[in-house]
C-alpha cells in the first residue's frame, strides 16, 4: 500500500507528522473563529462574510502563486507562508486575550490569513509530488487527506474544550504554536530548485496553465465539478456553527462535536482511498450525492441524526476532493504542475467566498432547515447531471 510505504520514508514521515500538527492547529482556529464571530455579532450572515473574505484572496493570488511554484524552490515559499500564518495567529490571540478584538479585526485577519493560504495551497500540493514522487502520489494524497481529516475530527473537539475552559484566544495561540514543527522540518529538508525559467510576465505563464485546464477533457470536467461542489456543498465553516448555534442552540462543546462529525466521515473516505489506490471518476459523483444527502438530512427535524448527516457530508466532501485532486495531478505535466494546481485551487477556494456568503444569506433569509433543503436540492441536480454525462476515457499523465 503506497500510503504505508511513504510512512517508512523518514523524510516524508517527518514532513507528514509536522504538517499534521499544523493542520490540528488550523482546525482549532477555524472552530474558534466561527464561534468568536457569533459571540461578537450573533449573525450567520456576518459569519458567512468572514468565511467569504478568507477565501476571497484565492481569486487574487492563486495564479501568481502557481507561477512562483514553477519558478522558485517550493520549500522556501512554504517557509514564508507558514511563518506568516504563525504571526497572524499570534496577533489574534493577543487581541482576544486583551479584550481589544472587534468584528473588523476578524475580517482583516480572515483576509490576510486567506491571502497566505491562497499562496500556500498550490505550492504545497506541488511540493507533495516533488517530495513523494509522482509514482507514489496517490498514496501521498490519501495519507495527507487522512491526516487532514483526523485533525478535522480532533481539532474542533479540542477547540471546544479550550474555548469552554480557557476562552477563544487559547485556540488561536495553539494554532500559532502548531506551526513550529513544520517550520523546523522545512528548514532541514533539501532546498530543491525551481525550474528557473522566466518566459515572460507572470500572467503569460499563468495563461498557459489555464489553457491546459480548458484543453484537457478530464481536467476540465473535474475542475467544473469542483466549482459546483464547493459553491453549494462544502461550506461547513459557515453551515456547522450557524446550524449548531442558531438551529440547535448548542454550546461550544456541542459545536465542536458537530464539526468533529464531519471529520469522521472525511476520515472514512480518506481510508478508503488509501486502500484502493488510484482515483475513479464515479467516486466524484458518489461524493456529490453524499453531499446532497447530508444537506437534505439537515432539512429534516431530526436533531439526533444531525451528527450522522454531517458525517455523510464529510465523506462526500473528501471523496470529491481526493479523487479530483489526484485525477488532476496525474494528468498534468511536471513543468506546468504549479500553474495547473493554481487554477484548481483558484476554482476550489475562489468559489468559497460566494459559497460561504450564499450559505449565510440563505440561513438568514430562509432559516437553517430551509437553507439546507435548497442547497441539497441544488447539489442533487448537479449530481444527476454528472451521472447522465459520459466521462472522458483519457486520464493518463501528460508528457
C-alpha positions in Angstrom: 0.0 0.0 0.0 1.5 3.3 -1.1 0.5 5.2 2.0 2.3 2.8 4.3 5.4 2.8 2.1 5.6 6.6 2.4 5.4 6.4 6.2 8.5 4.2 6.1 10.4 7.0 4.3 11.9 9.1 7.2 12.0 12.3 5.1 8.3 12.1 4.1 7.3 10.9 7.6 8.8 13.9 9.3 7.1 16.2 6.9 3.7 14.5 7.2 3.8 14.5 11.0 4.7 18.2 11.2 2.0 19.0 8.7 -0.5 17.1 10.7 0.4 19.2 13.8 -0.1 22.3 11.8 -3.5 21.1 10.5 -4.6 20.3 14.0 -4.0 23.9 15.0 -5.7 25.2 11.8 -8.9 23.4 12.6 -8.8 24.5 16.2 -8.5 28.1 15.0 -11.3 27.6 12.4 -13.6 26.4 15.1 -12.7 29.4 17.3 -13.1 31.9 14.5 -16.7 30.8 13.8 -17.6 30.9 17.5 -15.9 34.2 18.0 -17.9 35.9 15.2 -21.2 34.5 16.6 -20.3 35.8 20.1 -19.4 39.2 18.7 -22.3 39.6 16.2 -24.9 36.7 16.6 -25.3 36.8 12.8 -25.0 33.9 10.4 -24.7 36.3 7.5 -21.7 38.1 9.1 -20.1 34.7 9.8 -20.6 33.9 6.1 -18.9 37.2 5.2 -15.9 36.4 7.3 -15.5 33.0 5.7 -16.0 34.6 2.3 -13.3 37.2 3.0 -10.9 34.4 4.0 -11.5 32.7 0.7 -11.5 35.9 -1.4 -7.7 36.2 -1.8 -7.7 32.9 -3.7 -9.2 34.9 -6.6 -6.3 37.3 -6.4 -3.3 35.3 -5.5 -3.7 31.6 -6.6 -2.5 32.2 -10.2 0.6 34.2 -9.3 1.4 31.6 -6.6 1.3 28.9 -9.2 3.8 30.8 -11.3 6.1 31.2 -8.3 5.8 27.4 -7.5 7.0 26.6 -11.0 9.9 29.2 -10.9 11.3 29.0 -7.3 12.2 26.4 -4.6 8.9 25.4 -3.0 10.5 24.8 0.4 11.4 28.5 0.7 7.9 29.6 -0.4 6.3 27.3 2.2 8.6 28.7 4.9 7.3 32.2 4.1 3.6 31.2 4.0 3.7 29.1 7.1 5.7 31.7 9.1 3.3 34.4 8.1 0.3 32.4 9.3 2.1 31.9 12.6 2.5 35.6 13.2 -1.2 36.3 12.3 -2.4 33.7 14.8 -0.3 35.2 17.5 -1.7 38.6 16.7 -5.3 37.4 17.0 -4.5 35.6 20.3 -3.1 38.8 21.7 -6.2 40.8 20.6 -8.6 38.3 22.1 -6.7 38.0 25.4 -6.5 41.8 25.8 -10.2 42.2 25.1 -9.5 44.5 22.2 -10.8 42.2 19.5 -13.6 43.6 17.3 -15.5 42.2 14.3 -13.4 44.4 12.0 -10.2 42.7 13.3 -11.7 39.3 12.5 -12.4 40.5 8.9 -8.9 41.8 8.4 -7.3 38.6 9.9 -9.5 36.4 7.7 -8.4 38.3 4.5 -4.6 38.2 5.4 -4.8 34.6 6.5 -6.6 33.7 3.3 -4.0 35.5 1.3 -1.2 33.4 2.7 -3.3 30.2 2.4 -4.0 31.1 -1.3 -0.3 31.2 -1.9 0.4 28.1 0.2 -2.1 25.8 -1.5 -0.7 25.3 -5.0 2.9 25.4 -3.7 2.2 22.7 -1.0 0.3 20.5 -3.5 3.2 20.7 -6.0 5.8 20.2 -3.2 4.0 17.0 -2.2 4.5 15.5 -5.6 8.2 16.7 -5.6 8.8 15.1 -2.2 6.8 11.8 -2.7 7.4 11.3 -6.4 4.7 11.1 -9.0 4.5 7.3 -8.8 3.7 7.5 -5.1 1.4 10.5 -5.3 -1.9 8.6 -4.9 -0.6 7.3 -1.6 0.6 10.7 -0.6 -2.7 12.4 -1.2 -4.6 9.7 0.6 -2.1 9.9 3.6 -2.3 13.7 3.6 -6.1 13.6 3.5 -6.2 11.1 6.4 -4.0 13.5 8.5 -6.0 16.5 7.4 -9.3 14.9 8.3 -8.1 13.3 11.5 -7.2 16.9 12.5 -10.6 18.0 11.3 -12.1 15.4 13.7 -9.9 16.0 16.7 -9.1 19.7 16.3 -12.6 21.2 16.7 -13.3 18.9 19.7 -10.2 20.1 21.4 -11.0 23.7 20.5 -14.5 23.2 22.0 -12.9 22.3 25.4 -10.2 25.0 25.1 -12.9 27.7 24.4 -15.1 26.4 27.2 -12.3 26.4 29.9 -9.7 29.0 28.6 -11.5 31.2 26.1 -11.3 31.7 22.4 -7.8 33.1 22.5 -6.4 29.7 23.5 -7.3 28.2 20.2 -5.5 31.0 18.3 -2.4 30.5 20.5 -2.5 26.8 20.0 -2.6 27.3 16.2 0.4 29.6 16.3 2.4 27.0 18.3 1.4 24.2 15.9 3.3 25.8 13.0 6.7 25.5 14.8 7.3 21.8 13.9 6.7 22.2 10.2 8.9 25.3 10.1 11.6 23.3 11.8 11.2 20.3 9.4 11.2 22.6 6.3 14.4 24.2 7.4 16.0 20.7 7.4 14.6 19.4 4.1 16.6 19.8 0.9 16.1 23.2 -0.6 15.2 21.9 -4.0 15.1 24.0 -7.1 12.5 25.8 -9.2 12.7 25.4 -13.0 14.3 28.9 -13.1 12.6 29.6 -16.4 11.1 33.1 -16.8 9.1 33.0 -20.0 7.6 36.5 -19.7 5.2 38.3 -17.5 3.6 36.2 -14.8 0.1 36.4 -16.4 1.5 35.0 -19.6 2.8 31.9 -17.8 -0.4 31.7 -15.8 -2.4 31.6 -19.0 -0.5 28.5 -20.1 -1.9 26.7 -17.1 -5.4 27.9 -17.8 -5.2 26.8 -21.5 -4.1 23.3 -20.3 -7.1 23.0 -17.9 -9.5 24.1 -20.6 -8.0 21.9 -23.3 -7.7 18.6 -21.3 -11.0 16.8 -21.2 -10.6 15.1 -17.9 -9.1 18.1 -16.1 -11.7 20.4 -17.5 -14.5 18.1 -16.3 -13.0 17.7 -12.8 -12.5 21.4 -12.3 -16.0 22.1 -13.4 -17.4 19.6 -11.0 -15.3 21.1 -8.2 -16.7 24.5 -8.9 -20.3 23.5 -8.2 -19.4 21.1 -5.3 -17.5 23.8 -3.4 -20.1 26.5 -4.2 -23.1 24.6 -2.9 -21.9 21.7 -0.7 -18.6 22.3 1.1 -19.3 25.4 3.2 -19.1 23.6 6.6 -17.2 26.5 8.2 -20.4 28.6 7.8 -23.0 25.8 7.9 -22.0 24.0 11.1 -21.5 26.9 13.5 -24.7 28.6 12.2 -26.7 25.3 12.5 -25.2 24.5 15.9 -26.0 27.8 17.5 -29.0 29.2 15.6 -30.9 26.0 14.9 -29.9 23.6 17.7 -28.8 26.2 20.4 -25.7 24.2 21.3 -22.8 25.2 23.5 -19.2 25.5 22.3 -18.6 21.8 23.2 -21.6 20.7 21.2 -20.4 22.8 18.3 -17.0 21.2 18.4 -18.7 17.7 18.4 -20.6 18.6 15.3 -17.5 19.7 13.5 -15.8 16.5 14.5 -18.7 14.6 13.0 -17.8 16.0 9.6 -14.3 14.7 10.3 -15.5 11.1 11.0 -16.9 10.8 7.5 -13.9 12.5 6.0 -11.5 10.1 7.6 -13.5 7.1 6.3 -13.3 8.5 2.8 -9.6 9.0 3.1 -9.0 5.5 4.4 -11.0 4.0 1.5 -8.8 6.0 -0.9 -5.6 4.9 0.9 -6.6 1.2 0.5 -8.0 1.4 -3.1 -5.2 3.5 -4.7 -6.0 5.2 -8.0 -8.9 7.7 -8.3 -12.1 6.9 -10.1 -14.5 9.5 -11.7 -17.5 7.6 -10.4 -16.3 8.4 -6.8 -16.6 12.1 -7.6 -20.3 11.6 -8.5 -20.8 9.5 -5.4 -19.3 12.2 -3.3 -21.7 14.8 -4.8 -24.7 12.6 -3.9 -23.4 12.2 -0.4 -23.2 15.9 0.0 -26.7 16.3 -1.3 -28.0 13.7 1.1 -26.2 15.4 4.0 -27.9 18.8 3.3 -31.3 17.2 2.7 -30.9 15.4 6.0 -30.2 18.7 7.8 -33.5 20.0 6.4 -35.4 17.4 8.5 -36.5 17.9 12.1 -34.3 15.1 13.3 -31.7 16.7 15.7 -30.5 13.3 16.9 -29.3 12.4 13.4 -27.5 15.7 12.7 -24.1 14.2 13.5 -24.8 11.3 11.1 -25.8 13.6 8.3 -22.7 15.8 8.9 -20.5 12.6 8.8 -22.1 11.7 5.4 -21.3 15.3 4.3 -17.7 14.9 5.4 -17.5 11.6 3.5 -18.9 13.2 0.3 -16.6 16.2 0.6 -13.4 14.2 0.8 -14.5 11.6 -1.8 -14.8 14.6 -4.2 -11.6 16.3 -3.2 -9.2 13.4 -3.1 -10.3 11.9 -6.4 -10.5 15.3 -8.1 -7.0 16.3 -6.8 -5.4 13.0 -7.8 -7.0 12.9 -11.2 -5.7 16.4 -12.0 -2.2 15.7 -10.6 -1.8 12.5 -12.6 -2.9 14.3 -15.8 -0.6 17.3 -15.7 3.0 17.6 -17.0 5.6 18.4 -14.3 6.6 21.7 -15.9 3.0 23.0 -15.6 2.2 21.4 -12.2 2.3 24.6 -10.1 0.2 26.6 -12.6 -2.4 23.9 -13.2 -2.8 23.3 -9.4 -3.1 27.1 -9.0 -6.1 27.0 -11.4 -7.5 24.1 -9.4 -7.0 26.0 -6.2 -8.5 29.1 -7.7 -11.7 27.3 -8.5 -11.8 25.3 -5.3 -11.0 28.2 -2.9 -12.1 31.0 -5.1 -15.7 29.9 -5.1 -15.5 29.8 -1.3 -16.4 33.5 -0.8 -19.6 33.2 -2.8 -20.5 29.8 -1.4 -19.9 30.9 2.2 -21.9 34.1 1.8 -24.6 32.3 0.0 -24.9 29.8 2.8 -25.0 32.5 5.5 -27.5 34.6 3.4 -29.9 31.6 3.0 -29.7 30.9 6.7 -30.7 34.5 7.4 -33.4 34.6 4.7 -35.0 31.1 5.0 -33.9 29.7 8.3 -31.4 26.8 8.8 -33.5 23.9 7.7 -34.9 25.5 4.6 -31.5 26.8 3.6 -30.1 23.2 3.9 -33.1 22.0 1.7 -32.3 24.5 -1.1 -28.6 23.6 -1.1 -29.4 19.9 -1.0 -31.7 20.0 -4.0 -29.2 22.1 -6.0 -26.5 19.5 -5.3 -28.8 16.7 -6.2 -29.4 18.4 -9.6 -25.7 18.7 -10.2 -25.1 15.1 -9.3 -27.9 13.9 -11.7 -26.4 16.0 -14.5 -22.9 14.5 -13.9 -24.4 11.0 -13.8 -26.0 11.3 -17.2 -22.9 12.6 -18.9 -20.3 10.1 -20.0 -16.8 10.7 -18.7 -13.7 11.1 -21.0 -11.6 8.0 -21.0 -8.2 9.5 -21.2 -6.9 10.2 -17.7 -3.3 9.3 -18.5 -0.4 11.5 -17.4 0.8 14.0 -20.0 4.3 14.3 -21.2 
